[in-house]
Structure formats: C-alpha cells, structure tokens
Amino acid sequence: MKNNSIKKILIIQTASIGDVVLATPVIEKLRQFYPEATIDFLVKKGIESLLVGHPKLSHVLIWNKTEDKYQQLWRLLRNIRNEKYDVVVNLQRFASSGFITVFSGAPVKLGFNKNPFSLFFTKSVRHLITSDPAKSVHETVRNLEVVASITDKSADYPIRLYPAAEDFAKVSQFKTSRYICLAPTSLWFTKQFPAEKWIEFLKEVDRDLHVYFLGSKSDVKACGEIIEKSGHQNSINLSGKLTFMQSAALMRDAAMNFVNDSAPQHFASAMNAPVTAIFCSTVPAFGFGPLSENSAIIETDEKLSCKPCGLHGFESCPEKHFKCALTIRKEKILERIK
C-alpha cells in the first residue's frame, strides 16, 4: 500500500555483483509507486559502476569494506542518519547491513527475517531458498516481497541495467558481424563449466562466427588458454578490457550469450539478451536462473544424488568426480547457437 509520507528511501545491497543486479526490480517498483521520492542505493566499493547514472536512482552510496571497514561503517552510518530517510529497504542478510538498517533512524525498516537484526525491523519477510522446484521462487520475487507492504504484492517488475551511450559506443566496434559472448569463469569452481568442456564446444563453433570472451582481469589467462587450445581464430579475449556496463551493452546484441550460474547471467537478463546458462553443481530452483525472454538452462541429463552439493558452490567437487559438469553434452549447448 502506497504511503504518501514517504519522501526518502534507501536500498541496501552490499553483497556481490549479481546480488545488486537482482535488486534492480525493487528500484523499478519503488520509482513507479514513489515517482517524486529520493531513492538512494548503498553498494560496496567496486560495484558502484552498475548503478552510477541509473535514471531511476537519486544517489549511489558506497561502503569501502577493504580499508578500515568499521571506521568506514561508522562514517557511513553517520551520513545515513543525517539524510533522515523515511524508509530503509535491506535486501541483504548480513549482520552489518542489519546494523545499518536498525540504527539508520528511519521510521520504516524493511528486510529479510534471516538478518540477525530483523527482530528490530518494522517488517521482515521470509527468505526461503530451496532445491524443490514446487516451492521455489526467483530471487527477484523474494526481493520485491520486502517492499510489498509499501507498494503492492505484484512481482511483475523487470531486472534492468542502463548502460550509457558511451558504453554502447565503446563496444560498437565489435558488432560489425554476427557474434556470441562467452563468460567461462566463476568465483566458485563447481559453478564453472570446465575449460576442457568450453574447448570442446568451441572447436565445433563456426569459424566465421565471432566469439567474445568476457570476464575480469583475473580471467585473462583462463580465457586465453581456452581460445588457444580451441584454435578458434575469430575468438577475441575481452576479459579485463570492458567495464560491467560495457559488457552488458555488448551482450545485448549477441546472437547468444553463454554463461555459468554467475553474474554475467544476470547482466544478460538485465538487458533481455539471449542467454544460455550452464548449471553445474547448483540448480535453478534456488531462484537465480536467467530471466531473458530467450533463455535456456543447460544441465546434465544424469540423475545425481549429490546435485546440488551447496548453494554457492565449492573450490573442488566434494565427490571428486564433478559429473554435474563433465557429463553435460556439447550438443545441447551448440543447439543454442542456431
């Protein structure tokens, strides 16, 4: 239900890149219900480029967690209290964000019941992650439920990023012929389709099709090795060379984007770009799957009692065989290029 007294809103999500992208439907909904309100967003340092210049946000606040974390926290909290927000929307389940929420001075404090400080929120909602598809909802739906009490129960709001004209101009040089994007890495080993499987796939890709590899600076070597061993001459290693928003701008017009269960998947969804997400150790029922109109999830056809082995993945396969990844057939992935 809309509250006419709400003039200033702060959204908090200081977790990972993907978590911030999955929070964007909350921005869309709050802006629709409160078109004149100041809506600010708090992120951790290093991720702010996702939201700086966002047409539906007023300001982006930054918490530097790497240098004097707690001194920065106190300084940040002081600034937040001075802003006198009417509502703080906490989409994170960590104690630090709960602390900020409770001591923000905002009359209305909304968040998830898993947060250690949720007892002191004005209203908290359940955050359930399950591997049972019958009980599963997407993370965007869970996020939108947090603001249902000051809006409505609708979850029909898009995940969306807004690259600037300069971002599209930067990547226009790569759009002169048909291309696909490939983001082969992940922070977690068991979420990452193995390099040898990407090589196997790439060897079957049309030699005339351009393949752009996306990732961070730390992914340069891994992407380079896949390109070299595959022998695909029209593959270009762009990892570390594009910003988040430039990557999203490039993905928008790709014939297909091939990703793991990781942040690039959400970039594609936010641009409504065609996407094929490969799920190894995790499952779509957790609620983090792709949302593009043209999207597909590729998994092993084998029935594995060990899958899923965890919510976030591991540094190595707990069962030592990694069948959830190694038994995925390349034909299923190649079909998505057509």
C-alpha positions as CSV (number, residue, x, y, z in Angstrom):
1,M,0.0,0.0,0.0
2,K,1.4,3.4,-1.0
3,N,2.4,5.7,1.9
4,N,2.2,9.4,0.9
5,S,4.5,10.4,3.7
6,I,7.4,8.5,2.1
7,K,9.8,11.0,0.5
8,K,13.3,9.5,1.0
9,I,14.2,5.8,0.6
10,L,17.5,3.9,0.9
11,I,18.0,0.5,-0.6
12,I,20.9,-1.6,0.8
13,Q,22.6,-4.4,-1.0
14,T,26.4,-4.5,-0.4
15,A,27.0,-8.2,-1.4
16,S,28.1,-9.4,-4.8
17,I,27.7,-8.0,-8.4
18,G,24.9,-10.5,-9.2
19,D,23.0,-9.6,-6.0
20,V,23.0,-6.0,-6.9
21,V,21.7,-6.7,-10.4
22,L,18.9,-8.9,-8.9
23,A,17.9,-6.0,-6.7
24,T,17.1,-3.7,-9.6
25,P,13.4,-4.7,-9.9
26,V,13.0,-3.1,-6.4
27,I,14.3,0.2,-7.9
28,E,11.8,-0.1,-10.7
29,K,8.9,-0.7,-8.5
30,L,9.7,1.9,-5.9
31,R,10.1,4.5,-8.6
32,Q,6.7,3.7,-10.0
33,F,5.0,4.0,-6.7
34,Y,7.0,7.0,-5.5
35,P,7.8,9.0,-8.6
36,E,8.8,12.1,-6.6
37,A,10.8,10.4,-3.9
38,T,14.6,10.4,-3.4
39,I,15.7,6.8,-3.9
40,D,19.3,6.1,-3.0
41,F,21.2,2.8,-3.2
42,L,24.1,1.6,-1.0
43,V,26.6,-0.8,-2.5
44,K,30.1,-1.9,-1.6
45,K,33.1,-0.2,-3.3
46,G,33.9,-1.6,-6.7
47,I,30.3,-2.3,-7.8
48,E,29.1,1.3,-7.9
49,S,29.5,1.5,-11.7
50,L,26.5,-0.8,-12.1
51,L,24.2,2.0,-10.7
52,V,26.0,5.3,-11.2
53,G,23.9,7.2,-13.7
54,H,20.9,5.0,-13.2
55,P,17.9,7.1,-14.4
56,K,15.7,6.0,-11.5
57,L,18.1,6.5,-8.7
58,S,18.9,9.8,-7.0
59,H,22.3,8.9,-5.4
60,V,24.6,5.9,-5.1
61,L,26.2,5.4,-1.7
62,I,29.5,3.5,-1.4
63,W,30.8,1.4,1.5
64,N,34.6,0.7,1.3
65,K,34.9,-2.7,3.0
66,T,38.5,-3.2,2.2
67,E,40.1,-0.3,4.1
68,D,39.3,0.5,7.7
69,K,36.0,-1.4,7.3
70,Y,34.4,-0.5,10.6
71,Q,35.7,3.1,10.7
72,Q,34.1,3.4,7.2
73,L,30.9,1.8,8.6
74,W,30.6,4.4,11.4
75,R,31.2,7.2,8.9
76,L,28.6,5.8,6.6
77,L,26.0,5.3,9.3
78,R,26.5,8.9,10.4
79,N,25.9,10.1,6.9
80,I,22.8,7.9,6.6
81,R,21.3,9.2,9.8
82,N,21.9,12.8,8.6
83,E,19.9,12.1,5.5
84,K,16.8,11.2,7.6
85,Y,15.4,8.5,5.3
86,D,11.7,7.6,5.7
87,V,12.3,4.0,4.7
88,V,15.4,1.7,4.6
89,V,15.0,-1.4,2.5
90,N,17.6,-4.0,3.4
91,L,17.9,-6.7,0.7
92,Q,20.9,-8.3,2.4
93,R,21.0,-10.9,5.2
94,F,24.4,-10.0,6.8
95,A,24.6,-8.5,10.3
96,S,26.5,-5.4,9.1
97,S,23.6,-4.3,6.8
98,G,21.1,-5.1,9.6
99,F,23.1,-2.9,12.0
100,I,22.9,0.0,9.5
101,T,19.2,-0.5,9.0
102,V,18.3,-0.6,12.7
103,F,20.4,2.5,13.6
104,S,19.6,4.4,10.4
105,G,16.9,6.5,12.2
106,A,14.4,5.6,9.5
107,P,10.8,5.1,10.9
108,V,10.2,2.2,8.5
109,K,12.8,-0.6,8.3
110,L,12.2,-3.5,5.9
111,G,14.2,-6.6,5.3
112,F,14.5,-10.4,5.5
113,N,13.9,-12.5,8.6
114,K,17.3,-14.2,8.1
115,N,19.1,-11.0,9.0
116,P,20.4,-11.2,12.6
117,F,18.9,-7.7,13.3
118,S,15.5,-8.5,11.8
119,L,13.9,-8.6,15.2
120,F,14.2,-4.8,15.2
121,F,12.9,-4.2,11.7
122,T,9.4,-2.7,11.2
123,K,8.6,-5.6,9.0
124,S,10.6,-8.7,7.9
125,V,9.7,-11.3,5.3
126,R,10.7,-14.9,4.9
127,H,13.7,-15.7,2.7
128,L,13.4,-19.3,1.6
129,I,15.9,-20.9,-0.7
130,T,15.0,-24.5,-1.7
131,S,16.0,-27.1,-4.2
132,D,12.4,-28.1,-4.6
133,P,11.0,-26.6,-7.8
134,A,7.5,-26.8,-6.5
135,K,8.3,-24.4,-3.7
136,S,10.9,-22.3,-5.5
137,V,10.6,-18.6,-6.4
138,H,13.1,-16.3,-8.1
139,E,15.4,-14.1,-6.0
140,T,13.8,-11.1,-7.7
141,V,10.4,-12.2,-6.3
142,R,11.9,-12.6,-2.8
143,N,13.4,-9.1,-3.1
144,L,10.1,-7.5,-4.2
145,E,8.3,-9.1,-1.3
146,V,10.4,-6.9,1.0
147,V,8.7,-3.7,-0.3
148,A,5.2,-5.2,-0.7
149,S,4.0,-3.5,2.5
150,I,4.7,0.0,1.0
151,T,3.7,-0.9,-2.6
152,D,1.6,-4.0,-3.5
153,K,2.1,-7.7,-3.9
154,S,2.9,-7.6,-7.7
155,A,6.2,-9.1,-8.7
156,D,6.0,-8.1,-12.4
157,Y,8.9,-5.8,-12.5
158,P,12.0,-6.2,-14.7
159,I,15.6,-6.8,-13.8
160,R,17.3,-3.9,-15.6
161,L,20.6,-2.1,-16.2
162,Y,21.1,1.1,-18.0
163,P,24.4,1.3,-19.9
164,A,25.2,4.8,-21.1
165,A,25.5,5.9,-24.7
166,E,29.3,5.9,-24.2
167,D,29.1,2.2,-23.2
168,F,27.3,1.3,-26.4
169,A,29.7,3.4,-28.4
170,K,32.7,1.6,-26.9
171,V,31.5,-1.8,-28.0
172,S,30.0,-0.8,-31.3
173,Q,33.3,-1.8,-33.0
174,F,32.6,-5.5,-32.0
175,K,29.1,-5.5,-33.6
176,T,30.0,-5.4,-37.2
177,S,29.2,-9.1,-37.8
178,R,27.2,-11.9,-36.0
179,Y,28.8,-12.8,-32.7
180,I,28.3,-14.7,-29.4
181,C,29.6,-13.8,-26.0
182,L,31.2,-16.4,-23.7
183,A,31.8,-15.8,-19.9
184,P,33.6,-19.1,-19.0
185,T,34.7,-18.4,-15.4
186,S,33.1,-18.2,-11.9
187,L,34.3,-17.4,-8.4
188,W,33.4,-20.9,-7.5
189,F,35.0,-23.9,-9.2
190,T,31.9,-26.2,-9.0
191,K,29.8,-23.4,-10.6
192,Q,32.2,-23.2,-13.5
193,F,31.8,-25.2,-16.7
194,P,35.3,-26.8,-17.1
195,A,37.8,-25.3,-19.5
196,E,38.1,-28.5,-21.4
197,K,34.3,-28.6,-22.0
198,W,34.4,-25.0,-23.3
199,I,37.3,-26.0,-25.6
200,E,35.3,-29.0,-26.8
201,F,32.3,-26.7,-27.5
202,L,34.4,-24.0,-29.3
203,K,36.0,-26.5,-31.6
204,E,32.5,-27.1,-33.1
205,V,31.6,-23.4,-33.4
206,D,31.5,-22.0,-37.0
207,R,34.9,-20.4,-37.7
208,D,33.3,-17.4,-39.2
209,L,31.3,-16.6,-36.0
210,H,33.0,-14.1,-33.8
211,V,33.3,-15.2,-30.1
212,Y,33.9,-12.5,-27.5
213,F,35.3,-13.7,-24.1
214,L,34.1,-11.7,-21.1
215,G,35.5,-11.6,-17.6
216,S,37.7,-9.6,-15.2
217,K,41.4,-9.0,-15.3
218,S,41.9,-12.2,-13.3
219,D,40.2,-14.2,-16.1
220,V,42.6,-13.1,-18.8
221,K,44.8,-16.2,-18.6
222,A,41.9,-18.7,-18.3
223,C,40.1,-17.2,-21.3
224,G,43.3,-17.0,-23.3
225,E,44.1,-20.7,-22.8
226,I,40.6,-21.7,-23.9
227,I,41.0,-19.7,-27.1
228,E,44.5,-21.0,-27.8
229,K,43.6,-24.7,-27.2
230,S,40.4,-24.5,-29.2
231,G,42.0,-23.0,-32.2
232,H,39.0,-20.8,-32.9
233,Q,40.5,-18.0,-34.9
234,N,37.7,-15.5,-34.5
235,S,37.7,-15.6,-30.7
236,I,38.8,-12.4,-29.0
237,N,39.7,-12.2,-25.3
238,L,38.0,-9.1,-23.9
239,S,38.3,-10.1,-20.3
240,G,39.6,-7.2,-18.2
241,K,39.1,-4.8,-21.1
242,L,35.4,-3.8,-20.6
243,T,33.5,-2.4,-17.7
244,F,30.4,-4.1,-16.3
245,M,28.2,-1.8,-18.3
246,Q,30.2,-2.2,-21.5
247,S,29.9,-5.9,-21.1
248,A,26.2,-5.6,-20.7
249,A,25.9,-3.4,-23.8
250,L,27.9,-6.0,-25.8
251,M,25.7,-8.9,-24.6
252,R,22.5,-7.1,-25.6
253,D,23.0,-7.6,-29.3
254,A,24.8,-11.0,-29.2
255,A,23.3,-13.9,-31.1
256,M,23.7,-15.8,-27.9
257,N,25.4,-15.4,-24.5
258,F,26.9,-18.5,-22.9
259,V,27.4,-18.1,-19.1
260,N,27.7,-20.0,-15.9
261,D,25.4,-19.6,-12.9
262,S,27.1,-16.3,-12.1
263,A,27.0,-12.5,-12.6
264,P,27.2,-12.4,-16.4
265,Q,23.9,-14.4,-16.5
266,H,22.2,-11.6,-14.6
267,F,23.8,-9.0,-17.0
268,A,22.2,-10.8,-19.9
269,S,18.8,-10.9,-18.1
270,A,19.1,-7.2,-17.3
271,M,19.5,-6.4,-21.0
272,N,16.9,-9.0,-22.0
273,A,19.6,-10.5,-24.1
274,P,19.5,-14.1,-25.4
275,V,21.3,-16.3,-22.8
276,T,22.2,-19.9,-22.2
277,A,23.1,-20.6,-18.6
278,I,25.1,-23.7,-17.7
279,F,24.3,-25.0,-14.2
280,C,26.9,-27.4,-12.8
281,S,26.7,-28.0,-9.1
282,T,23.8,-25.7,-8.4
283,V,20.1,-25.9,-9.5
284,P,17.7,-23.3,-11.0
285,A,15.3,-24.0,-8.1
286,F,17.5,-21.9,-5.8
287,G,16.0,-18.9,-7.6
288,F,18.9,-17.4,-9.5
289,G,18.2,-18.5,-13.1
290,P,18.0,-16.3,-16.2
291,L,15.0,-14.1,-16.9
292,S,15.5,-13.1,-20.6
293,E,12.7,-13.9,-23.0
294,N,15.1,-16.0,-24.9
295,S,16.8,-18.1,-22.2
296,A,17.7,-21.7,-21.5
297,I,19.3,-23.6,-18.7
298,I,21.7,-26.5,-19.6
299,E,22.3,-29.2,-17.0
300,T,23.5,-32.8,-17.0
301,D,21.0,-35.5,-18.0
302,E,22.3,-37.8,-15.3
303,K,20.4,-38.1,-12.1
304,L,23.0,-37.3,-9.4
305,S,22.2,-37.7,-5.8
306,C,25.0,-35.2,-4.9
307,K,23.5,-32.3,-7.0
308,P,23.1,-29.7,-5.7
309,C,26.0,-30.0,-3.3
310,G,25.7,-26.5,-2.0
311,L,24.1,-23.1,-2.6
312,H,27.3,-21.2,-3.7
313,G,29.5,-24.0,-4.9
314,F,32.9,-25.2,-3.7
315,E,36.6,-24.9,-4.7
316,S,36.5,-28.5,-5.7
317,C,34.0,-31.3,-6.2
318,P,33.2,-32.9,-2.8
319,E,32.6,-36.2,-4.6
320,K,35.9,-35.9,-6.6
321,H,34.2,-36.8,-9.9
322,F,32.5,-33.5,-11.0
323,K,29.9,-35.4,-13.0
324,C,27.4,-32.5,-12.8
325,A,29.7,-30.6,-15.2
326,L,31.7,-33.2,-17.1
327,T,28.6,-35.2,-18.3
328,I,26.9,-32.1,-19.9
329,R,26.8,-32.8,-23.6
330,K,28.2,-30.2,-26.0
331,E,25.3,-30.8,-28.5
332,K,22.9,-29.3,-26.0
333,I,25.0,-26.1,-25.9
334,L,25.7,-26.0,-29.7
335,E,22.0,-26.2,-30.4
336,R,21.5,-22.8,-28.8
337,I,23.6,-21.1,-31.4
338,K,21.0,-22.0,-34.0
